[in-house]
Amino acid sequence: MGLFDRLFGSGDKEETQLKIPFGRYTDSYKTPEQYDAWDLSLEEFEKGNYLESYRLFFKYLRDDTCNNVQAEEVNGQINFQLLQGSKKIAGFVNNKKVSVGAKVAKTDDLNIGFMRRLMEENYKMEYGRFALDDDNDIAIVFNTYVLDGSPYKLYYALKEVATKADKMDDLLIDEFSVLHQTDESLLEEIGLEEKEIKYAFLKRNIEEVLHEIDNGKIKQEKYPGAFAYLLLNLSYKLDYLILPEGHLMETLERIHRLYFSQDGKNHLQKNAILYKEFKKLLTRPKEEYFKEMYRVTKTFGITKPVTHDRVVSFIDGELHNMNWYWENGHEQIALAIPGYIVGYCRFQFAVPKPVKELFHLYYEVTESTYFTDLGYQNGFLTEGEHINKRAVKKAIRTIIDHNKRQYPRFNPDTSELDSKSIIGFAKSYLLMIKNLDLTKAA
């Protein structure tokens, strides 16, 4: 199976079954037709043609690859629904108002604990608000008059309602026993074998990093940055490759927030906090992880679009830090640094599409065993952990062919790729990405 088919699917039934999603969903990669629909939506709204503006708005939101948005016009009103993870967001727009709602959780009792929690969450929201619907179930709602409901406002309001509903259901249900799921029909179950592989990968990688921290040749007190690279690379790698929901997703996001928060703690103190977070993940029952392993359809992403210059700057600022560790035999730390660069960029940013695909290939090569366990036949590693340079070049050529219309000068220089070791490959591969010309077609 080629890289293009693995990333984007094909018509072959067997290959479709292996179409496993990786990394956070982003809505940044829209078609020219979608961007045209957005521009026209703004124009029609300014003219006062509100229904036509909203028709075009939903065309802009709709991703035909996953059927995430449905809109139907009945008697001068557009009824719509969109999918965001485990939640369905439904509403209507007409010439007077916009109304949106999403059920979050069912409740057996109006417990003061979760009611207080919801009031606190309301203070954090800019557009929507938590409320109780007619059945006393928890919902997030948003309403506005059409005159104040421009496509810009509606986009950010829908995004807030959708992403908050999708995130809070698992967290609230995990915290309060009186709460239950509203509708699990939107969740696509994955097979038990895949869950076992992902759990084993999670457990093994956490144990390896914690063992290196506890028993490595260098001490944290002298090199706190080295262990920060290990811990953060671990977090981003798990987030990308396992694509967790619920508790694990929130823990990995919290790890990121804790480390980069301006709270006065030094690197040693932050490393200790992250270490404890991963320790707690090891004690969590396997069955709890399995409940959070499913596939969903999304409409909104949470990563920030950036240009390639931002990626180049990040590589320039971090990659050279691996040299000393590599030269002095600390290979696990050395490899964590390019892994941290790739992981951070995919966790935080919606990078240009060719870079997104090259970053995925980075994981396919450096975590080749994991992909093989999942059923991918990539052949990127030879016996002795050497890189199969021919297979890597072929995969890169597929990425070039897939992006050449939009990026005609995109042509990665593979001549300097190091195939002797995974560490050498990782460094040379990121240098190749750094030197890309991603000038768009006129």
C-alpha positions in Angstrom: 0.0 0.0 0.0 1.4 3.4 -1.0 1.7 6.4 1.4 -1.0 8.3 -0.5 -3.5 5.5 0.0 -2.6 5.1 3.7 -3.0 8.8 4.4 -6.1 9.5 2.3 -7.7 6.2 1.5 -8.5 4.4 -1.8 -11.2 2.4 -3.4 -9.7 -0.9 -2.3 -11.7 -2.5 0.5 -8.7 -4.0 2.2 -6.8 -0.7 2.1 -9.8 1.2 3.4 -9.9 -1.1 6.4 -6.3 0.1 7.2 -7.2 3.8 6.9 -6.3 4.7 10.5 -6.4 8.4 11.4 -3.4 10.0 13.1 -3.0 13.4 14.6 -5.4 16.1 15.5 -8.1 17.1 13.0 -7.7 20.5 11.4 -10.2 22.4 9.2 -7.4 24.5 7.7 -7.0 22.5 4.5 -10.1 23.6 2.5 -10.7 23.5 -1.2 -10.7 26.6 -3.5 -14.5 26.1 -3.8 -14.9 26.3 0.0 -12.8 29.6 0.2 -14.9 31.0 -2.6 -18.1 30.1 -0.7 -16.7 31.9 2.4 -16.0 35.1 0.4 -19.4 35.1 -1.2 -21.0 34.4 2.2 -19.5 37.6 3.6 -20.7 39.6 0.5 -24.2 38.3 0.8 -24.4 39.1 4.5 -23.3 42.7 3.9 -26.1 43.0 1.3 -28.7 41.7 3.8 -29.2 38.4 2.0 -28.9 36.4 5.2 -30.3 33.1 4.1 -28.1 33.0 1.0 -25.1 34.0 3.2 -25.8 31.1 5.5 -26.3 28.6 2.6 -22.8 29.5 1.5 -21.5 29.5 5.0 -22.5 25.8 5.5 -20.9 25.0 2.1 -17.7 26.4 3.4 -17.9 24.3 6.6 -18.8 21.0 4.8 -16.0 18.5 4.4 -17.1 16.1 1.7 -14.6 13.5 2.7 -16.4 12.9 6.0 -20.0 14.3 5.6 -19.6 16.4 8.7 -22.3 19.0 8.0 -25.9 18.7 6.9 -28.2 21.6 6.1 -31.8 21.6 4.8 -34.0 24.6 4.0 -37.7 24.3 5.0 -40.2 27.2 4.8 -37.6 30.0 4.8 -35.5 28.4 7.5 -32.2 26.5 7.3 -32.1 23.6 9.7 -28.6 22.2 10.2 -26.5 19.8 12.1 -22.8 19.3 12.3 -20.6 16.7 13.9 -17.8 17.3 16.3 -16.3 14.1 17.8 -18.9 12.4 20.0 -21.4 15.3 19.7 -24.0 16.4 17.3 -24.6 20.2 17.2 -28.0 21.1 15.8 -29.7 24.4 15.1 -31.6 26.7 12.7 -31.1 30.1 11.1 -33.8 32.3 9.5 -34.2 35.9 8.7 -34.6 36.8 12.4 -32.3 34.7 14.6 -29.8 31.9 14.9 -30.2 29.2 17.5 -27.7 26.4 18.2 -27.6 23.6 20.8 -25.6 20.5 21.7 -26.5 17.9 24.3 -23.5 17.1 26.5 -24.6 14.6 29.1 -27.7 13.0 30.7 -28.1 13.3 34.4 -29.9 11.2 37.0 -29.9 14.0 39.6 -29.2 17.8 39.7 -26.0 17.3 41.7 -24.6 20.5 43.2 -21.1 19.4 42.3 -21.5 19.4 38.5 -23.9 22.4 38.6 -21.2 24.5 40.2 -18.6 23.1 37.7 -20.9 24.2 34.8 -21.3 27.7 36.2 -17.5 28.0 36.4 -17.2 26.9 32.8 -19.7 29.5 31.7 -17.4 32.2 32.8 -14.7 30.9 30.4 -17.0 30.9 27.3 -17.3 33.8 24.9 -20.3 32.8 22.9 -22.2 29.8 24.3 -23.4 28.8 27.7 -24.1 25.6 29.6 -27.8 25.1 30.3 -30.4 22.5 31.2 -32.7 21.5 28.4 -36.4 20.4 28.6 -35.3 16.9 29.8 -33.0 18.4 32.4 -30.0 17.1 30.4 -26.9 19.2 30.2 -26.6 21.2 27.0 -24.5 24.0 25.5 -26.5 26.6 23.7 -25.9 29.8 21.6 -28.4 32.3 20.3 -28.1 35.6 18.4 -30.2 37.8 16.2 -29.3 37.6 12.5 -28.3 41.3 12.4 -25.5 40.4 14.8 -24.8 36.9 13.4 -22.2 37.5 10.7 -20.4 34.5 9.3 -17.3 35.4 11.3 -19.3 35.4 14.6 -21.2 32.2 13.7 -18.0 30.4 12.8 -16.4 31.1 16.2 -19.6 30.5 18.1 -20.2 27.1 16.5 -16.5 26.2 17.0 -16.7 27.0 20.7 -20.0 25.2 21.2 -18.8 22.2 19.2 -15.3 21.8 20.7 -16.4 22.4 24.2 -19.3 19.9 24.0 -17.0 17.3 22.5 -14.4 17.8 25.2 -16.5 18.2 28.3 -18.8 15.2 28.0 -16.0 12.6 28.7 -14.5 14.8 31.4 -17.8 15.4 33.2 -18.9 11.8 33.0 -15.5 10.6 34.2 -15.8 13.0 37.2 -19.5 12.7 38.2 -21.1 9.3 38.4 -24.7 10.8 38.0 -23.8 11.8 34.4 -24.1 9.5 31.3 -23.5 9.7 27.6 -26.3 11.2 25.6 -25.8 9.3 22.3 -23.0 6.9 21.4 -24.2 6.3 17.9 -21.7 8.8 16.5 -18.7 6.8 17.9 -17.1 4.4 15.5 -15.7 1.5 17.5 -12.2 0.3 16.6 -11.2 -3.4 16.9 -9.9 -4.9 20.0 -6.6 -5.8 18.3 -5.9 -2.2 17.5 -6.8 -1.1 21.0 -4.3 -3.7 22.4 -1.6 -2.4 20.1 -2.2 1.2 21.0 -2.3 0.4 24.7 0.9 -1.6 24.5 2.6 1.3 22.7 1.4 3.8 25.3 2.6 1.6 28.2 6.0 0.7 26.6 6.9 4.3 25.7 6.0 5.7 29.1 8.0 3.0 30.8 11.0 3.6 28.6 11.1 7.3 29.2 10.6 7.0 33.0 13.3 4.3 33.1 15.7 6.6 31.3 14.9 9.5 33.7 15.4 7.2 36.7 18.5 5.2 35.5 20.1 7.2 32.7 23.8 8.2 32.6 23.2 11.9 33.1 21.4 13.5 36.0 18.4 15.8 35.8 20.0 18.4 38.1 22.7 19.0 35.6 20.7 18.6 32.3 17.0 19.4 33.0 16.4 20.4 29.4 17.3 16.9 28.3 14.6 15.3 30.3 12.1 18.0 29.3 12.7 16.9 25.7 12.1 13.3 26.6 8.8 14.0 28.4 7.4 16.5 25.9 8.3 14.3 22.9 6.6 11.4 24.6 3.4 13.5 25.2 3.2 14.7 21.6 4.0 11.3 20.1 1.3 9.6 22.1 -1.2 12.3 21.1 -0.4 12.0 17.4 -0.1 8.2 17.1 -2.8 7.1 19.5 -5.2 10.0 18.8 -6.8 9.7 22.2 -10.1 11.0 23.5 -11.4 11.7 27.0 -9.1 11.4 30.0 -5.9 10.6 28.1 -6.4 13.5 25.7 -7.0 15.9 28.5 -3.9 14.7 30.4 -1.6 15.2 27.4 -3.1 18.7 26.9 -2.6 19.4 30.6 1.1 18.3 30.3 1.6 20.8 27.5 -0.1 23.6 29.5 1.8 22.8 32.7 5.2 22.9 31.1 4.7 26.1 29.1 2.8 28.0 31.7 4.4 31.1 33.2 4.0 30.0 36.8 7.5 30.7 38.3 8.5 27.0 38.4 11.9 26.0 37.0 12.6 23.2 34.6 13.3 20.7 37.4 10.1 21.4 39.1 8.1 21.1 35.8 9.8 17.9 34.9 8.8 16.5 38.2 5.2 17.4 37.6 5.2 15.9 34.1 6.9 12.7 35.5 4.0 12.3 38.0 1.4 12.8 35.3 2.9 9.9 33.3 3.3 7.8 36.4 -0.5 8.2 37.0 -1.2 7.1 33.4 0.6 3.8 34.1 -1.7 3.0 37.0 -4.9 3.6 35.0 -6.7 0.4 34.1 -6.5 -0.8 30.5 -10.2 -1.0 30.3 -10.5 2.8 30.9 -8.2 3.5 28.0 -10.2 1.1 25.8 -13.4 3.0 26.5 -11.8 6.2 25.1 -10.5 4.5 21.9 -12.9 5.2 19.1 -13.1 7.2 15.8 -15.2 10.3 15.2 -16.1 12.9 12.6 -15.1 16.5 13.3 -15.9 19.9 11.8 -13.5 22.1 13.7 -9.8 21.8 14.5 -8.0 23.5 17.3 -4.6 23.9 15.8 -3.4 27.3 14.6 -2.5 27.7 10.9 1.1 28.7 10.3 3.4 29.3 7.3 6.5 27.2 6.6 8.6 30.0 8.0 7.3 29.2 11.5 8.4 25.6 11.1 11.8 26.6 9.8 12.3 28.9 12.8 11.4 26.1 15.2 13.8 23.7 13.6 16.6 26.3 13.6 15.9 27.0 17.3 15.9 23.3 18.5 17.6 20.8 16.2 21.2 21.8 17.0 20.5 20.8 20.6 20.7 17.1 19.7 24.3 17.2 18.6 26.0 17.0 22.1 23.7 14.2 23.2 24.3 12.2 20.0 28.1 12.7 20.1 28.3 11.6 23.8 26.2 8.5 23.4 22.9 9.7 24.9 20.9 8.4 21.9 17.4 8.3 23.4 17.7 12.0 24.4 19.2 12.9 21.0 16.3 11.3 19.1 13.8 12.9 21.4 14.8 16.4 20.1 13.8 16.0 16.4 10.8 14.0 17.7 9.9 17.0 19.9 10.1 19.3 17.0 7.8 17.2 14.8 5.4 16.5 17.7 5.2 20.1 18.9 4.5 21.4 15.4 1.7 18.8 14.8 0.2 19.4 18.3 0.2 23.2 18.1 0.0 24.1 14.4 -1.8 23.4 11.2 1.4 23.4 9.1 1.3 23.6 5.3 -0.1 20.4 3.8 3.2 19.0 2.3 4.9 19.5 5.6 2.0 17.8 7.4 2.5 14.7 5.1 6.2 14.7 5.5 5.8 14.9 9.3 3.6 11.8 9.1 6.2 10.0 7.1 8.7 10.9 9.8 6.7 8.9 12.3 6.2 6.1 9.9 9.9 5.7 9.6 11.0 6.4 13.2 8.1 4.4 14.7 8.1 1.7 12.0 7.4 -1.2 14.4 4.2 0.4 15.6 2.9 0.9 12.1 3.8 -2.6 11.2 2.0 -3.9 14.3 -1.1 -1.9 13.0 -0.9 -3.7 9.7 1.0 -1.3 7.5 3.6 -2.8 5.1 6.0 0.1 4.7 9.4 -1.5 4.6 11.2 1.7 5.9 13.6 -0.2 8.1 16.0 -2.9 7.1 17.5 -5.5 9.3 19.9 -3.9 11.8 17.7 -0.8 12.1 19.1 0.8 8.9 16.8 3.1 6.9 15.5 1.7 3.6 16.4 4.9 1.7 14.7 3.7 -1.5 11.4 3.2 0.2 11.6 6.6 1.9 12.4 8.3 -1.4 9.5 6.6 -3.0 7.1 7.8 -0.3 8.4 11.3 -0.6 7.9 11.2 -4.4 4.2 10.3 -3.7 3.9 13.3 -1.4 5.5 15.5 -4.1 3.0 14.2 -6.8 0.1 14.8 -4.4 1.0 18.5 -3.8 2.7 19.6 -7.0 -0.4 21.5 -8.4 -0.6 23.8 -5.3 3.1 23.9 -4.6 4.9 23.6 -8.0 8.4 24.3 -6.4 8.0 21.7 -3.7 10.8 19.3 -4.4 12.6 17.9 -1.2 16.3 17.2 -1.7 16.7 13.6 -0.6 20.4 13.4 -1.6 21.6 14.2 2.0 19.3 11.8 3.9 21.3 9.7 6.3 20.3 6.0 6.1 22.8 4.6 8.6 20.8 5.1 11.7 17.4 6.4 12.9 19.1 9.3 14.7 21.0 10.3 11.6 17.9 10.0 9.5 15.9 12.2 11.9 18.4 15.0 11.8 18.9 14.9 8.0 15.2 14.6 7.4 14.3 17.7 9.4 17.1 19.6 7.6 15.5 18.5 4.3 12.1 19.9 5.5 13.8 23.1 6.7 15.1 23.8 3.2 11.8 23.3 1.3 10.5 25.9 -1.1 6.8 26.1 -0.5 5.9 28.9 -2.8 2.3 28.5 -3.8 1.1 28.4 -7.4 -0.1 31.8 -8.7 
